[in-house]
Amino acid sequence: MAGYNDAEDEHGQPVNRALHARRLKDRGVDELLGICTGMIADGAVNEQEANYLLDWLNRRLDVQQEYVGYLIYSRVYEFLRDGRFDEAEKRELFELLAATCGHTPQDPGVTLSACSFFDTPPPKVQIDCHSFCLTGRFAYGTRNEVEEEILNLGGWVHGTLLQSTDFLVVGTLASRDWKHRSFGNKITLAVELRDGPCHSNVSIISEDWWAKHIFS
Protein backbone atom coordinates (compact mmCIF):
# COMPACT_ATOMS: atom_id res chain seq x y z
CA MET A 1 0.00 0.00 0.00
CA ALA A 2 1.33 3.43 -0.94
CA GLY A 3 2.80 5.35 1.96
CA TYR A 4 3.51 2.27 4.04
CA ASN A 5 6.58 0.09 4.44
CA ASP A 6 7.15 -3.31 5.97
CA ALA A 7 7.58 -1.94 9.49
CA GLU A 8 4.89 -2.50 12.07
CA ASP A 9 4.02 -0.64 15.24
CA GLU A 10 3.68 -2.15 18.71
CA HIS A 11 0.18 -3.34 17.80
CA GLY A 12 1.30 -5.14 14.66
CA GLN A 13 -0.18 -2.50 12.35
CA PRO A 14 1.69 -1.18 9.29
CA VAL A 15 3.49 2.11 9.82
CA ASN A 16 2.63 5.09 7.63
CA ARG A 17 6.07 6.46 6.81
CA ALA A 18 5.01 10.10 6.41
CA LEU A 19 3.05 10.08 9.66
CA HIS A 20 5.89 8.32 11.48
CA ALA A 21 8.39 10.92 10.19
CA ARG A 22 6.09 13.74 11.28
CA ARG A 23 5.82 12.29 14.78
CA LEU A 24 9.58 11.90 15.03
CA LYS A 25 10.05 15.49 13.89
CA ASP A 26 7.50 16.77 16.42
CA ARG A 27 9.26 14.87 19.20
CA GLY A 28 12.54 16.32 17.97
CA VAL A 29 11.16 19.86 18.19
CA ASP A 30 9.98 19.16 21.72
CA GLU A 31 13.42 17.81 22.59
CA LEU A 32 15.04 20.92 21.10
CA LEU A 33 12.82 23.18 23.20
CA GLY A 34 13.69 21.12 26.26
CA ILE A 35 17.42 21.44 25.56
CA CYS A 36 17.11 25.20 25.06
CA THR A 37 15.04 25.62 28.22
CA GLY A 38 17.70 23.78 30.21
CA MET A 39 20.48 25.87 28.69
CA ILE A 40 18.94 29.19 29.70
CA ALA A 41 17.71 28.11 33.15
CA ASP A 42 20.74 29.69 34.85
CA GLY A 43 20.32 32.98 32.99
CA ALA A 44 23.23 32.61 30.55
CA VAL A 45 24.56 30.54 27.64
CA ASN A 46 28.20 29.48 27.43
CA GLU A 47 30.33 28.26 24.52
CA GLN A 48 30.16 24.60 25.54
CA GLU A 49 26.36 24.72 25.53
CA ALA A 50 26.29 26.50 22.17
CA ASN A 51 28.57 23.86 20.63
CA TYR A 52 26.41 21.08 22.04
CA LEU A 53 23.31 22.71 20.54
CA LEU A 54 24.98 23.07 17.13
CA ASP A 55 26.13 19.46 17.20
CA TRP A 56 22.64 18.25 18.17
CA LEU A 57 21.02 20.17 15.33
CA ASN A 58 23.63 18.87 12.87
CA ARG A 59 22.55 15.36 13.86
CA ARG A 60 18.85 16.19 13.59
CA LEU A 61 18.43 17.47 10.05
CA ASP A 62 14.69 16.79 10.25
CA VAL A 63 14.37 19.32 13.09
CA GLN A 64 16.61 21.73 11.19
CA GLN A 65 13.99 21.74 8.43
CA GLU A 66 11.41 23.17 10.83
CA TYR A 67 11.27 26.97 11.16
CA VAL A 68 12.23 26.97 14.82
CA GLY A 69 15.08 24.53 14.22
CA TYR A 70 16.50 26.50 11.31
CA LEU A 71 16.12 29.79 13.16
CA ILE A 72 18.20 28.54 16.08
CA TYR A 73 20.67 26.60 13.92
CA SER A 74 21.43 29.56 11.63
CA ARG A 75 22.18 31.87 14.55
CA VAL A 76 24.32 29.37 16.49
CA TYR A 77 26.27 28.49 13.35
CA GLU A 78 26.88 32.17 12.60
CA PHE A 79 28.06 32.84 16.15
CA LEU A 80 30.49 29.91 16.26
CA ARG A 81 31.86 29.81 12.70
CA ASP A 82 34.72 32.24 13.39
CA GLY A 83 35.90 30.36 16.48
CA ARG A 84 34.90 33.19 18.81
CA PHE A 85 31.77 33.45 20.93
CA ASP A 86 31.80 36.88 22.50
CA GLU A 87 29.58 38.33 25.20
CA ALA A 88 27.26 40.12 22.76
CA GLU A 89 26.68 36.87 20.86
CA LYS A 90 26.04 35.01 24.11
CA ARG A 91 23.40 37.57 25.10
CA GLU A 92 21.79 37.45 21.66
CA LEU A 93 21.63 33.67 21.68
CA PHE A 94 20.18 33.66 25.19
CA GLU A 95 17.49 36.12 24.13
CA LEU A 96 16.64 34.07 21.05
CA LEU A 97 16.33 30.85 23.04
CA ALA A 98 14.28 32.55 25.74
CA ALA A 99 11.96 34.07 23.13
CA THR A 100 11.52 30.70 21.44
CA CYS A 101 10.94 28.70 24.63
CA GLY A 102 8.62 31.21 26.31
CA HIS A 103 11.06 31.39 29.22
CA THR A 104 9.94 33.42 32.26
CA PRO A 105 12.69 33.47 34.91
CA GLN A 106 10.48 35.50 37.28
CA ASP A 107 7.86 32.73 37.32
CA PRO A 108 9.08 29.36 35.98
CA GLY A 109 5.53 28.02 36.27
CA VAL A 110 4.33 30.38 33.52
CA THR A 111 5.19 29.83 29.85
CA LEU A 112 4.88 32.72 27.43
CA SER A 113 4.11 32.36 23.76
CA ALA A 114 7.16 32.16 21.52
CA CYS A 115 7.83 35.61 20.09
CA SER A 116 10.54 34.60 17.62
CA PHE A 117 7.82 33.91 15.02
CA PHE A 118 6.44 37.46 14.99
CA ASP A 119 6.77 39.71 11.96
CA THR A 120 9.85 41.93 12.14
CA PRO A 121 9.30 44.81 12.01
CA PRO A 122 5.72 44.48 13.23
CA PRO A 123 3.17 45.74 10.72
CA LYS A 124 0.57 48.47 11.12
CA VAL A 125 -2.60 46.80 12.34
CA GLN A 126 -5.87 47.84 10.72
CA ILE A 127 -8.99 46.40 12.31
CA ASP A 128 -11.85 47.61 10.12
CA CYS A 129 -12.56 45.29 7.17
CA HIS A 130 -9.61 43.03 8.03
CA SER A 131 -9.66 39.39 9.10
CA PHE A 132 -8.13 37.96 12.26
CA CYS A 133 -7.40 34.56 13.76
CA LEU A 134 -6.56 34.09 17.45
CA THR A 135 -4.34 31.62 19.26
CA GLY A 136 -2.95 31.26 22.77
CA ARG A 137 -4.23 32.68 26.06
CA PHE A 138 -4.77 36.42 26.30
CA ALA A 139 -3.86 38.76 29.13
CA TYR A 140 -6.46 41.19 27.75
CA GLY A 141 -9.28 38.83 28.72
CA THR A 142 -10.93 35.72 27.38
CA ARG A 143 -10.65 34.87 23.71
CA ASN A 144 -14.35 35.74 23.34
CA GLU A 145 -13.65 39.21 24.73
CA VAL A 146 -10.79 39.72 22.27
CA GLU A 147 -13.00 38.53 19.43
CA GLU A 148 -15.80 40.87 20.50
CA GLU A 149 -13.39 43.82 20.54
CA ILE A 150 -12.32 43.07 16.96
CA LEU A 151 -15.92 42.67 15.78
CA ASN A 152 -16.94 45.94 17.44
CA LEU A 153 -14.21 47.74 15.48
CA GLY A 154 -15.38 46.32 12.16
CA GLY A 155 -13.03 43.36 11.78
CA TRP A 156 -13.74 39.68 11.18
CA VAL A 157 -12.56 36.73 13.24
CA HIS A 158 -12.11 33.21 11.88
CA GLY A 159 -11.66 30.18 14.11
CA THR A 160 -9.40 28.60 11.47
CA LEU A 161 -6.37 30.24 9.91
CA LEU A 162 -7.04 30.84 6.21
CA GLN A 163 -4.77 31.87 3.36
CA SER A 164 -6.79 35.10 3.22
CA THR A 165 -6.34 35.87 6.95
CA ASP A 166 -4.68 39.24 7.51
CA PHE A 167 -3.46 38.83 11.11
CA LEU A 168 -2.77 35.96 13.46
CA VAL A 169 -2.85 37.44 16.97
CA VAL A 170 -0.86 35.38 19.48
CA GLY A 171 -1.91 35.65 23.12
CA THR A 172 0.76 36.51 25.67
CA LEU A 173 0.46 33.18 27.46
CA ALA A 174 1.08 29.77 25.91
CA SER A 175 -1.94 27.53 25.53
CA ARG A 176 -2.05 24.16 27.24
CA ASP A 177 -3.60 22.80 24.02
CA TRP A 178 -0.63 23.69 21.82
CA LYS A 179 1.38 20.86 20.28
CA HIS A 180 4.65 22.31 21.58
CA ARG A 181 5.55 24.10 24.77
CA SER A 182 5.46 27.65 23.41
CA PHE A 183 3.70 27.44 20.04
CA GLY A 184 1.06 25.42 18.23
CA ASN A 185 -0.26 24.46 14.81
CA LYS A 186 -1.77 27.84 13.93
CA ILE A 187 1.58 29.57 14.40
CA THR A 188 3.38 26.89 12.38
CA LEU A 189 0.82 27.17 9.57
CA ALA A 190 1.00 30.98 9.62
CA VAL A 191 4.80 30.81 9.17
CA GLU A 192 4.34 28.43 6.22
CA LEU A 193 1.76 30.75 4.64
CA ARG A 194 3.81 33.89 5.29
CA ASP A 195 7.21 32.56 4.24
CA GLY A 196 6.20 29.85 1.77
CA PRO A 197 5.50 29.89 -1.98
CA CYS A 198 1.80 30.75 -1.62
CA HIS A 199 2.66 34.43 -0.87
CA SER A 200 -0.03 34.87 1.75
CA ASN A 201 -0.22 38.31 3.36
CA VAL A 202 -0.84 36.95 6.85
CA SER A 203 1.09 38.74 9.60
CA ILE A 204 1.94 37.14 12.94
CA ILE A 205 1.64 39.68 15.74
CA SER A 206 1.69 39.68 19.52
CA GLU A 207 -1.24 40.47 21.76
CA ASP A 208 0.64 43.56 22.99
CA TRP A 209 1.08 44.89 19.45
CA TRP A 210 -2.60 44.25 18.68
CA ALA A 211 -3.64 46.01 21.91
CA LYS A 212 -1.57 49.11 21.08
CA HIS A 213 -3.64 49.57 17.93
CA ILE A 214 -6.89 48.89 19.75
CA PHE A 215 -6.27 51.65 22.30
CA SER A 216 -4.32 54.11 20.13
C-alpha positions as CSV (number, residue, x, y, z in Angstrom):
1,M,0.0,0.0,0.0
2,A,1.3,3.4,-0.9
3,G,2.8,5.3,2.0
4,Y,3.5,2.3,4.0
5,N,6.6,0.1,4.4
6,D,7.2,-3.3,6.0
7,A,7.6,-1.9,9.5
8,E,4.9,-2.5,12.1
9,D,4.0,-0.6,15.2
10,E,3.7,-2.2,18.7
11,H,0.2,-3.3,17.8
12,G,1.3,-5.1,14.7
13,Q,-0.2,-2.5,12.4
14,P,1.7,-1.2,9.3
15,V,3.5,2.1,9.8
16,N,2.6,5.1,7.6
17,R,6.1,6.5,6.8
18,A,5.0,10.1,6.4
19,L,3.0,10.1,9.7
20,H,5.9,8.3,11.5
21,A,8.4,10.9,10.2
22,R,6.1,13.7,11.3
23,R,5.8,12.3,14.8
24,L,9.6,11.9,15.0
25,K,10.1,15.5,13.9
26,D,7.5,16.8,16.4
27,R,9.3,14.9,19.2
28,G,12.5,16.3,18.0
29,V,11.2,19.9,18.2
30,D,10.0,19.2,21.7
31,E,13.4,17.8,22.6
32,L,15.0,20.9,21.1
33,L,12.8,23.2,23.2
34,G,13.7,21.1,26.3
35,I,17.4,21.4,25.6
36,C,17.1,25.2,25.1
37,T,15.0,25.6,28.2
38,G,17.7,23.8,30.2
39,M,20.5,25.9,28.7
40,I,18.9,29.2,29.7
41,A,17.7,28.1,33.1
42,D,20.7,29.7,34.8
43,G,20.3,33.0,33.0
44,A,23.2,32.6,30.6
45,V,24.6,30.5,27.6
46,N,28.2,29.5,27.4
47,E,30.3,28.3,24.5
48,Q,30.2,24.6,25.5
49,E,26.4,24.7,25.5
50,A,26.3,26.5,22.2
51,N,28.6,23.9,20.6
52,Y,26.4,21.1,22.0
53,L,23.3,22.7,20.5
54,L,25.0,23.1,17.1
55,D,26.1,19.5,17.2
56,W,22.6,18.3,18.2
57,L,21.0,20.2,15.3
58,N,23.6,18.9,12.9
59,R,22.5,15.4,13.9
60,R,18.8,16.2,13.6
61,L,18.4,17.5,10.0
62,D,14.7,16.8,10.3
63,V,14.4,19.3,13.1
64,Q,16.6,21.7,11.2
65,Q,14.0,21.7,8.4
66,E,11.4,23.2,10.8
67,Y,11.3,27.0,11.2
68,V,12.2,27.0,14.8
69,G,15.1,24.5,14.2
70,Y,16.5,26.5,11.3
71,L,16.1,29.8,13.2
72,I,18.2,28.5,16.1
73,Y,20.7,26.6,13.9
74,S,21.4,29.6,11.6
75,R,22.2,31.9,14.6
76,V,24.3,29.4,16.5
77,Y,26.3,28.5,13.4
78,E,26.9,32.2,12.6
79,F,28.1,32.8,16.1
80,L,30.5,29.9,16.3
81,R,31.9,29.8,12.7
82,D,34.7,32.2,13.4
83,G,35.9,30.4,16.5
84,R,34.9,33.2,18.8
85,F,31.8,33.5,20.9
86,D,31.8,36.9,22.5
87,E,29.6,38.3,25.2
88,A,27.3,40.1,22.8
89,E,26.7,36.9,20.9
90,K,26.0,35.0,24.1
91,R,23.4,37.6,25.1
92,E,21.8,37.5,21.7
93,L,21.6,33.7,21.7
94,F,20.2,33.7,25.2
95,E,17.5,36.1,24.1
96,L,16.6,34.1,21.0
97,L,16.3,30.8,23.0
98,A,14.3,32.6,25.7
99,A,12.0,34.1,23.1
100,T,11.5,30.7,21.4
101,C,10.9,28.7,24.6
102,G,8.6,31.2,26.3
103,H,11.1,31.4,29.2
104,T,9.9,33.4,32.3
105,P,12.7,33.5,34.9
106,Q,10.5,35.5,37.3
107,D,7.9,32.7,37.3
108,P,9.1,29.4,36.0
109,G,5.5,28.0,36.3
110,V,4.3,30.4,33.5
111,T,5.2,29.8,29.9
112,L,4.9,32.7,27.4
113,S,4.1,32.4,23.8
114,A,7.2,32.2,21.5
115,C,7.8,35.6,20.1
116,S,10.5,34.6,17.6
117,F,7.8,33.9,15.0
118,F,6.4,37.5,15.0
119,D,6.8,39.7,12.0
120,T,9.9,41.9,12.1
121,P,9.3,44.8,12.0
122,P,5.7,44.5,13.2
123,P,3.2,45.7,10.7
124,K,0.6,48.5,11.1
125,V,-2.6,46.8,12.3
126,Q,-5.9,47.8,10.7
127,I,-9.0,46.4,12.3
128,D,-11.9,47.6,10.1
129,C,-12.6,45.3,7.2
130,H,-9.6,43.0,8.0
131,S,-9.7,39.4,9.1
132,F,-8.1,38.0,12.3
133,C,-7.4,34.6,13.8
134,L,-6.6,34.1,17.4
135,T,-4.3,31.6,19.3
136,G,-2.9,31.3,22.8
137,R,-4.2,32.7,26.1
138,F,-4.8,36.4,26.3
139,A,-3.9,38.8,29.1
140,Y,-6.5,41.2,27.8
141,G,-9.3,38.8,28.7
142,T,-10.9,35.7,27.4
143,R,-10.7,34.9,23.7
144,N,-14.4,35.7,23.3
145,E,-13.6,39.2,24.7
146,V,-10.8,39.7,22.3
147,E,-13.0,38.5,19.4
148,E,-15.8,40.9,20.5
149,E,-13.4,43.8,20.5
150,I,-12.3,43.1,17.0
151,L,-15.9,42.7,15.8
152,N,-16.9,45.9,17.4
153,L,-14.2,47.7,15.5
154,G,-15.4,46.3,12.2
155,G,-13.0,43.4,11.8
156,W,-13.7,39.7,11.2
157,V,-12.6,36.7,13.2
158,H,-12.1,33.2,11.9
159,G,-11.7,30.2,14.1
160,T,-9.4,28.6,11.5
161,L,-6.4,30.2,9.9
162,L,-7.0,30.8,6.2
163,Q,-4.8,31.9,3.4
164,S,-6.8,35.1,3.2
165,T,-6.3,35.9,7.0
166,D,-4.7,39.2,7.5
167,F,-3.5,38.8,11.1
168,L,-2.8,36.0,13.5
169,V,-2.9,37.4,17.0
170,V,-0.9,35.4,19.5
171,G,-1.9,35.7,23.1
172,T,0.8,36.5,25.7
173,L,0.5,33.2,27.5
174,A,1.1,29.8,25.9
175,S,-1.9,27.5,25.5
176,R,-2.0,24.2,27.2
177,D,-3.6,22.8,24.0
178,W,-0.6,23.7,21.8
179,K,1.4,20.9,20.3
180,H,4.6,22.3,21.6
181,R,5.6,24.1,24.8
182,S,5.5,27.7,23.4
183,F,3.7,27.4,20.0
184,G,1.1,25.4,18.2
185,N,-0.3,24.5,14.8
186,K,-1.8,27.8,13.9
187,I,1.6,29.6,14.4
188,T,3.4,26.9,12.4
189,L,0.8,27.2,9.6
190,A,1.0,31.0,9.6
191,V,4.8,30.8,9.2
192,E,4.3,28.4,6.2
193,L,1.8,30.8,4.6
194,R,3.8,33.9,5.3
195,D,7.2,32.6,4.2
196,G,6.2,29.9,1.8
197,P,5.5,29.9,-2.0
198,C,1.8,30.8,-1.6
199,H,2.7,34.4,-0.9
200,S,0.0,34.9,1.7
201,N,-0.2,38.3,3.4
202,V,-0.8,36.9,6.8
203,S,1.1,38.7,9.6
204,I,1.9,37.1,12.9
205,I,1.6,39.7,15.7
206,S,1.7,39.7,19.5
207,E,-1.2,40.5,21.8
208,D,0.6,43.6,23.0
209,W,1.1,44.9,19.4
210,W,-2.6,44.3,18.7
211,A,-3.6,46.0,21.9
212,K,-1.6,49.1,21.1
213,H,-3.6,49.6,17.9
214,I,-6.9,48.9,19.8
215,F,-6.3,51.6,22.3
216,S,-4.3,54.1,20.1
